[in-house]
Amino acid sequence: MPEISRFFGVVIKMFYNDHQPPHFHAEYAGSEALIVIDTLEVYRGELPRRALALVLEWAALHRDALREDWRLARGGELPRPISPLE
């Protein structure tokens, strides 16, 4: 599963050929959440409140890039890195 971004201890990844809906995986301190790209809702799992807030802020800034990475990963291509939250 390619890592596409890392910031403040949060790791963002996407699986190749992953299931619908379009989403990404966010991992932090042993917790994991799947976040739907279009709505930014937690699809499965959970993160600590502060980590989730950072992930949602980052995702809102990079939604178009996430959509493109989803398209690439679904097609078996390597998703592109996305700038971290600063």
N, C-alpha and C positions, 0 to 999 in steps of 0.2 A: 504494500500500500504506500504510494508515494506521499512524502511530506511536502506540503505546498507552502507552509508558513510556520513560523515559531516566534512567540513573543511572550514575555513575562511568565515563562514556565508553561505556557499553553502550546500544544502542538496541533496543527491543523493538517488533516490527511484526507485523501480520497482513494477509494478502491477502484480498480479497473472493473468495468462491466458490472457495477453495483446496481442494486435494485432501485426501483422508483419509490418515492418521489425523489427528484434531484436534491441531494444533500451532501454534507461534508461531516467528517468526524472531528470532534474537538476533544483532546485529552489534557487532563490537568491533575497532577498529584494522585494518580491511580483511579481517577474518575473519567468517564467518557460519556459524551452526549452526541447524538446525531441531530444536526440542525438542517431544517428544510431551507433551501436557498431562497425560494420565492417569498416565503412568509416569515422567515427567521424564527420559526417556532421549534421547540425541542420535539423531535419526532420520537426519540427513544433515549433512555439514560438520563443522567443528570450531572451537573457540575456545581461546585460551590458558587454561591450567589455572585461574588465579586468576579470570579473567573468567567462566569456566564455573561456578565455585563460587558467585560472586555471583548469576548468573542462576538457578541452581538454588535458592538460598536464597530469592530473590525469588519465584520461581514457586511454591514450596511454600507461601509465605504467601498467595498470591493465586490459588490453583488454581480456586476457585469463580468468581471474576471472569474468569479466562481462559476457562473453559468458557462463560460467558455471552457474552463477546466473540466466541468462536468461532461460537456460535449466531447472533449478530447479523451477523457478517461473511459467514457462509455464506448468509444470507438477503439479502445485498446492502445491509445497513444498516451505518452507521458504528459501529465498536466504541467502547466508552467508555474514556477514559483510566484507567489504574491507577496508584496511588501508587508512587513510586520507592522503592527500597531506601535506607534512611537509615543 
